[in-house]
Structure formats: C-alpha cells, structure tokens
Amino acid sequence: MAALRLRDRDAVVTKEGVIFRVFGYSHPPDAYICDAEYAPEESFTSDNPKASRNSGSHVFYRFYEDEGWKFIRRSFPQYMIFHKMLRMKVLGIDRHDIAEVRKPEVRLRTLIDSQVKDELVSAMENVIEVAGKRSGLSCEDFGVFGSMLHGFHHPKFSDLDLVIYGREKLAALLRTLKGLYEDDSSPLKNEFETDQPLKGKRWLFQNFSPEEFLWHQRRKMIYALFNDAKSGRIIKTEFEPVKDWGEILNEYDSGARIMQKGWVKIQARITEDSDAPFIPSVYQVQPLSILSGSREAAEAKRVVSYMEEFRLQARKDEVVYTEGNLEEVTTSTSAFYQIALTYCPRYYEQALKVVAHTS
C-alpha cells in the first residue's frame, strides 16, 4: 500500500465490510481521513427507510448526519486516527487496514463496458452523452459515486451520482448545464428551479433560510433532474466536483497546529474562489465587519467549509455573511486565522451566504 494514491470521493472498504469515503485531499503520510458511508447489516442497522441498500447477497445501511461518527467511535475505534494538527482523533483509516479500494472513474468504465446494462446505467450514459456533446467532455472526465460505485444501486429508484474531474472540465460542464437548463427541449433541468426539493422536509439551519438555500443551490448548476425517456422517470442527478491529480496540494503538516479561538460572525468579501467547488471548499476573504466574537476575526484570511451545503456557495467579489469557529493555524513559517465550517455541536448555527452578489 506504500504507493497508494487516493483523493476525495474514492472509497475504501475495511475487512469488516465498512465503507468509507476518502474526505478531501489533505492526509497524514500513512493514513486517510475519511467519512463513514455504509456498513453491513451484521454490524449496523437503521430505522431510516432511506438507509437500506441491497447488493444482492448483502444488505448495507447508509449513515445519515452523525450516525457514522458515532458508530465508528463505538464499534470500530481503530478507525479513528490522531490528527496532529488538531490534536484530536478523527474518522480515518491506516493504509494497512484498507481491504479494498473503489475508484469512481474505474467503476464508471466498468459499467459502460458491461455487456448487460440496466435502466440506470443506460440513463447515466445518456446524461454523459447529452452533457458531453456540447461541452467537449468524454466518459474519461467522469466517475460515479454512491450506490453505483458500490454495486447496490436500484435500477428503478436510485439517483445518478456523477463525479466531474478538474477545474477546467467543471467550468465547461457548468456552462453547458446552464444552456441545457434554459433549453425547453433539453432532458436536463435545474433541480432547484422550484421549491419542490424542500417540500415536506424539516429545516434545521438557524441562520440560513430555506429561501436563501434555494437561491444558492439554483445557481450552482451541479444539481439536475434528468427526464429519461427510456425508463419514463425523472432521475435526480448530481455532478460532484473533484480535483484532478495536478490540482491537489496536501496541506497536512504534522508540525503545524490549529487552535480554536471561539465562535464568530462576520461579513467579508470573497477575494478568491477557485477552490469553492471542492470539499473542503476554500474561500479567500477580506473581512469587512465583525458582528460578534473575537476581534482576531478581522485578520481571517479564509473560510474553509467541510459542509456540502456551502460548496460553490459564493463567488469572487461577492460579500458574504459567515458564522462558525475561528481558528488560528500556526506552521513553522507562518500563522494565520481562518473560519471553519464543519461537523460540530453547533452544526446548524453555521452559515455562509451571499448578502451582496455579482451579476
């Protein structure tokens, strides 16, 4: 495993059958920071009707919210690794504990090369053809994640979860999707064109309204509805941005330290957004006003979000309101402040939203 290279959305499986998603791009030398996604029914079950996945020979259950963290901490504490920068344990896996690796781009090619294709695989090919036809993208630029990656998707009910690799290819895809959404004859539509995605759902965010959420999601373009003529159903389709290998910088530094400095609320201007599409989403900022918390927030250089809700949330030159934990990052050569949005006890108090936007 010494030469193993993994990136965000790649999956690893333990000998017990627990499936992890590799999380982000910054990892210790001999381990990967992860997020627990699925576990076999022998070790975990859920009452959530959306959680069950059937692979044919085994039943798996998906984790929601903090279920995965609690499950691993309780049942498999060996999959908590010490994060030297944070000086605490986080979900992760040592390389020698990885029993299997699953890569989205490899799985997509396997599905396309298969002689027998079900309805969902055929729909996936159609989506890539429609999107690629105008953007110049090919199958090699995409991957699959979620249930399709692990072989337990349901042909008639599962969503289409696609990866798009690299900044330039993502930019081409977003331009294409914008045009497709505006074309009445297109089978692809913006999922957030209406408020239907939120109907019947309990809203938990305290400083980020449903109306604000819909506005932000609508302009991201990566969430679509595909009207599949062959199967006769409308399929939720997501395009997950992942960095190309040449775009990856591992920021894990065992000699650096991250210190919590307290909860802050600020307004800031976005000065750089090139890493906004990825997880973590990084926004370089110029603080404009401190609304609450430590005055040190006036020196914050960036907002770092590990939350999918705030991916692609803001663009360069826009003014945002953000609320979260202020951190001081100290390395051997420098020190700076950042605001972190992540899994924490005040999860639903966190916010990143545009208050003054560009045209």
N, C-alpha and C positions, 0 to 999 in steps of 0.2 A: 504493500500500500504506500510505499515511500513516494512514488511518482504520481499519486492520485491528485487530480485537479478537479475541484468541484466549484460550482457557483450557484447563485440564487436560483431557486426552483428545481435544481437537481434533487433527487430523492435518495435516501439511504434507508436500508432495512436492517434491523438487528436480528440476531439468531432467534429471538422470541417472536419475530414477525411484526414488531412495532415499526411503523413507517414514519420517518421524519422528513421534513423539507429542510434542505440547506437554506439558511437565512442570511441573505446579504452576501458580502464579499470580503469581510474582514474577520479572520480566524486565527487562532493560535497555530503554531507550527505543526503540531501533531493531532489536531482535533478540528471539528467543525461545529460552530454554533448553529443550532437548529430550532425548528418549531415542530412539535409533535402533531401529526395529522390524523393517523389512523392506528387502531390496534385490533388484533383478532379477538373474537368473542370469548376465547378461552381466558383472556386476561382483563377484558373490559366490555361492558355493555352500557347502553344508553336508552333512556325512555324517550328521547327526542325522535319523533317519527322521520326526521330528515337524515338521521345519523347512519342508518344501516346501509351497508354495501355488500353485495353478494358476488363473490368471484367465481362461483360455480361449485368449488369444493370447500370454500371457507367463507364465513361471514366476518366482515370488518365493520367497525364503528368509527365514524368521524368524530373528532373532538371539536367542540364549539367553545368560544370565549376562552376561559382559563382552565377548561377541563383537562387539556393535555398537560399543562404545567403541574396541576395537582396530581394527576395520575402518575406521571413520571416521578415526581418527588416522593410519592407514597409507595409505589410498587417497583420502580426501577431507578433508585437513586444513583446507580452507577452511570446513568446518562445525564447527570448534572456535572458540568465541568467548571473548574475555577477560572473566572475571568480576572486576570491580574490587574487590568486597568480599572475595573470596577471594584476589585477586591471582594467579590462575592461569586456564588455559584449561579450559573445559568444553564438552560437546556442546551445540551450538546453531546457529541459522541466522539470518543477517541477513534483514531483511524483503525486500530487493531480490533475494535468492536463492530466494525461495519461488515455485515454478512453479504450485502448486495447493494449495488449502485444502479439507479434507474435515471436515465437522462432523457429529457423531453424531446430533443431533436432526434435521438436514436429511435425512440418509441414511435414518433410520427412516421419516420421512414419505414419502420416495420409494418405499421398499419396500412400505409399506402401500397407497399409491395405485396401485401397479403392477397392471395387469390380469391378469398371469400371476404366480402365487406358487408357489414351490417348497415342499417339506416344512418346511424350517427357518423360512422366513418365516411360514408358517401357524402353526407352533409358537410363534414369537415373539408373534404376535397373540394366541394363546390364553393365553400366560403373562401378558401385559399385561392381558387381559380378566379372568383369574382374580384377579390381584393388585389390579387397579383396582376390581373390583366391590365389595370390602369396604373399601377404603381411600379411595375417592373420587378416585383418581388417573386421569388420562387419558393417551392416547398423547403429548400435548404435554409431559408431565412426564418422558419417557424419551428415550433415544437408543441407538444401537448403536455398539460399537467392535470392534476385532479384525478378523477376516476379513470379517465382514458389512459393515463400514464401507467396505472397500476393494474389494468385489465379487469376492472369490475364496474365499468360503465354499463348503463342500461340503454339499449339502442333507442327505445321509445320515450324515455323520460330524462335522461342525463343532459346536462348542458354541454356546450362546446367551450373548452378551456384551452386557449392557444397562447403560446409564447412567441413574441417577436424579438429578435436579437439585434441589438446595436442601435445607437442614436440615429444614424442616417436612415436606416431602414425603418425605424419607428416614425421618423419625420415624414418619410414618403407614404407610409401607411396612413398616418393621420390626415394628410392632405387628401388621400384617396377616399378615406371614410367620410370626410366632410362632404365631398362631392356626391358620394353614393347616398348619403342621408338626405341630400337635397333633391335627388332624382326620384321622381314619383314612381318610375318603373323599376327601381332597384329593389332586390330582395332583402337588402340590409337597411335597417333603420336604427336610429339612436334610441337605446333602451330608455333613456331618461327624458324623452321628448314630452312625456306626460308624467303625472304623479302616480301612475299605476304601480311602480315598484315599491312604493311606501304604503300602499293601502293595506290596512289590517295589521300593520306592524307597530310595535310599541317603540316609541322614540325615547332614547336614554340620554343622548348628549344634552348637557345643560347650557352650553354657551355657543351652540351651533344648531340653528333651527332646521326643521325639515325642508323649508323653502330654500334656505341657503344651501343645504346639501344638494338638492335637486339642481340648482343653478350651477354649482361647481361640477357635479357629475356630468351634466349635459354637455359641457364644453370640453370635457376630457377626450371624448370620441372613442375611447377604448371599450366602451360597453355597448353592445349591439343586440338587436333582435334579427334573426335570420328566418325569413319566410321560405321554408324548404318545400318546394313544390312536390318533390318526390314522396316525402313522408306525410305531407299535408299538415305539418305542425310548425309553430313558430318556436325557434330554439334560441334561448339566451346564449349569447356568445361574448366571450371576453378575450381581449388581446393583452397579455401580460408583458410589459417591457422588461427585458433582461439585458445586461451589458454583454457586448462582445468581449472576447478574451483580452484584446488590446486596450480596452477601456477600463479594465479593472485595476484598482490600486488597493492593496491590503493595508488598512490603517491600524491593524492590531500591533501594538507596541508594548511588550511586556514591561518596559521600563517607564512607561507613561502612567499617569494616574488621572482618574475622573472623580472629582469631588462634588457632592450635592451641595448646592448653595441656596436652596429654597424655591418656593413657588412664586412665579412672576407672571404678570400680564403686561404686554407691551404692544405698541403699534410700531411697525417697521416697514421700510421699503425693500423690496426684493432687488438685489443687485446682480445676482447670477442664478439661473435656474436649470443649468444643463444636467444636473443630477436629480431633478424633480420627478422624472418618470419612474425611478427605480426605488427599490427597498434596500437600505434606508433612502428616503427622499431627503436630499440636502438642498437647502436654500441659503445662499449667502445673503446677509441682510445688513441694512443700515438702520439701527434703532432710531425712532423719531420721538417717542414719548414713553415714559414708564408710568403705567397706570396703577400698578400695585407690585409690591415686593422689593427686593434688593436693588439699590441704585447701580450695582455692578452690571445689571442687565443692559445698561446704556452702552456697555462695551461688548455686547454679544456680537459675534461675527457670523453666526449661522444658526438656523433652525434645522434640527435633524429629527426626522419622523420615521418611526418604525411601524406606523399605523397605515393600513391600506386606504383608510378614509381620506388621508391627507396627501396621497400620491398625486402628482400633477395638479396640485391644488392652486398654485399661484404662478404668475409669470413675471419675468423681469420688468422692473419699473412699477409694478403694482404695489399698493400699500395694503398691508395685512394686519389683522389683529391675531395675536397668538398668545396662548396661555399654557404653561407647563413648567417643568422643572428646569431651573437654571443650573448649569454645570460648569465647573472650571476644569479644563483639560490642561495638564502640565506634562510636557515632554522634556527630554534632555536639552532641547534647543529653544523651546518657546512655551508660552502659556496663553490660553485664550478662553473665552466664555462661549457657551452655546446653550440653546434651549432645546431640551429633548422631549419628544412626544412618543410615549412608549407604553408598554404594559405596566401598570402601576395601580395602587389603590384608588387613585383619583382619575381613573381612565376616562370617564365620561365628562369630566370637567375640562379636559384638554381641548384646545381649539386651534385651528389655523384657517382663517377665512379672509377673503378679499373684502376690503372696505372701500377701496378706490381702484378701479381697474382700467386697463388699457383697452382701446377699441379693437 
